[in-house]
Amino acid sequence: MDISGSSVQSAANQQTTNVKVMQMAKQQQKAEGETAMQLINSAAPKPVGNAGHIINTKA
């Protein structure tokens, strides 16, 4: 079995490309997650006065 230098180099280049693609996909997923959280937080109703607060008055 003969492995030429160019095929080994090609495999190394392919691995490097795969790693870069995976890193870019991770960054994109993180950015989309942050955007989604901003959207969710902006859509949540804001409490007014004491609305939404439960105060236990029994001792």
Buried (B, 14 or more C-beta within 10 A) or exposed (E): EEEEEEEEEEEEEEEEEEEEEEEEEEEEEEEEEEEEEEEEEEEEEEEEEEEEEEEEEEE
